[in-house]
Amino acid sequence: MRIVQFALCLIFSFGIFVGLVKAEPRVVSLNMLGHSPLKVYQNVPIQLSNTFQTKLYNLTVTKSPLAKEILSISEFNSGQSFDLSFSKVGGYEICFSKETDETRTCLSLNVLKRTVA
């Protein structure tokens, strides 16, 4: 009887885990600079969030290697977030400044083709 209860508990827990893993959109915090490049999947929404305690300036999203600008936001307030997804695979950069004339900081994204297993 204990084995059956343990197995059911394990299956239930696994179902919750799978549900949490599939939760979308994935939150990407701009202060995750040490984790660059982040891997995300094509056409899967991510939520870009400003978790810094200050306003960010001149936020841009560009596609590498030609640095084609996809998105530009002049001011991104602390605590704000927005959803975006990438239709093409490849390298992208999200760059911003903490002050209006400060050096820009960049977070690299590697957009991968989503495959169905």
C-alpha positions as CSV (number, residue, x, y, z in Angstrom):
1,M,0.0,0.0,0.0
2,R,2.8,2.4,0.8
3,I,4.4,1.8,-2.5
4,V,1.2,2.7,-4.3
5,Q,0.8,5.9,-2.3
6,F,4.5,6.8,-2.9
7,A,4.0,6.2,-6.7
8,L,0.9,8.3,-6.8
9,C,2.5,11.1,-4.9
10,L,5.5,10.9,-7.2
11,I,3.3,11.1,-10.3
12,F,1.3,14.0,-8.9
13,S,4.5,15.9,-8.1
14,F,5.9,15.2,-11.5
15,G,2.7,16.6,-13.1
16,I,3.0,19.8,-11.1
17,F,6.7,20.1,-12.0
18,V,5.9,19.7,-15.7
19,G,3.1,22.3,-15.4
20,L,5.4,24.8,-13.8
21,V,8.2,24.2,-16.4
22,K,5.7,24.8,-19.2
23,A,4.5,28.1,-17.7
24,E,4.9,31.0,-20.1
25,P,6.1,33.6,-20.6
26,R,9.6,33.0,-19.1
27,V,10.7,36.0,-17.1
28,V,14.0,37.5,-18.2
29,S,15.5,39.9,-15.7
30,L,17.9,42.6,-17.0
31,N,20.2,42.1,-14.1
32,M,21.0,38.5,-15.2
33,L,24.2,39.7,-16.8
34,G,26.4,36.9,-15.5
35,H,24.2,34.3,-17.2
36,S,24.7,35.6,-20.7
37,P,24.0,34.3,-23.3
38,L,20.6,33.2,-22.2
39,K,18.9,30.5,-24.3
40,V,15.4,31.1,-25.4
41,Y,13.2,29.4,-28.0
42,Q,11.9,30.7,-31.2
43,N,8.3,32.1,-31.0
44,V,8.1,31.4,-27.3
45,P,7.2,34.6,-25.4
46,I,9.5,35.9,-22.7
47,Q,8.7,38.7,-20.2
48,L,11.5,41.2,-20.1
49,S,11.6,42.8,-16.6
50,N,13.5,45.8,-15.1
51,T,14.4,44.5,-11.7
52,F,16.9,47.2,-11.0
53,Q,16.0,49.9,-8.4
54,T,16.4,52.6,-11.0
55,K,15.0,53.7,-14.4
56,L,16.9,52.4,-17.4
57,Y,17.6,54.4,-20.5
58,N,17.9,53.7,-24.3
59,L,16.9,50.1,-24.1
60,T,17.4,48.4,-27.5
61,V,16.9,44.9,-28.8
62,T,19.1,44.1,-31.8
63,K,19.7,41.1,-34.0
64,S,23.3,40.1,-34.5
65,P,25.6,40.1,-36.4
66,L,24.3,43.2,-38.3
67,A,23.0,44.9,-35.2
68,K,19.6,45.4,-36.8
69,E,17.5,47.3,-34.3
70,I,14.2,45.5,-33.5
71,L,13.0,47.5,-30.5
72,S,13.9,50.8,-28.8
73,I,12.6,52.2,-25.6
74,S,13.9,55.6,-24.3
75,E,13.0,55.1,-20.6
76,F,12.2,51.8,-18.9
77,N,11.0,52.3,-15.3
78,S,11.9,50.1,-12.4
79,G,9.4,47.3,-12.0
80,Q,8.1,47.6,-15.5
81,S,8.0,44.6,-17.8
82,F,6.8,43.6,-21.3
83,D,6.4,40.5,-23.3
84,L,8.3,39.7,-26.5
85,S,9.1,36.8,-28.7
86,F,11.6,36.2,-31.5
87,S,10.5,34.8,-34.9
88,K,14.0,34.1,-36.2
89,V,16.7,32.0,-34.6
90,G,20.1,33.5,-34.0
91,G,21.9,35.9,-31.7
92,Y,20.2,39.0,-30.2
93,E,21.4,41.6,-27.7
94,I,19.4,43.6,-25.2
95,C,21.3,46.8,-24.3
96,F,20.6,49.6,-21.9
97,S,22.1,52.4,-19.8
98,K,21.5,53.1,-16.1
99,E,22.1,56.8,-16.7
100,T,21.3,58.9,-19.8
101,D,24.9,59.3,-21.0
102,E,26.4,56.2,-19.3
103,T,28.1,53.3,-21.0
104,R,25.6,50.7,-22.3
105,T,25.3,47.2,-20.7
106,C,24.3,44.3,-22.9
107,L,22.6,41.0,-22.3
108,S,23.0,38.3,-25.0
109,L,20.3,36.0,-26.1
110,N,20.6,32.9,-28.2
111,V,17.3,32.1,-29.8
112,L,17.1,28.4,-30.7
113,K,14.7,26.5,-33.0
114,R,12.0,24.9,-31.0
115,T,11.7,21.2,-31.7
116,V,8.9,18.9,-30.7
117,A,10.1,15.7,-29.0
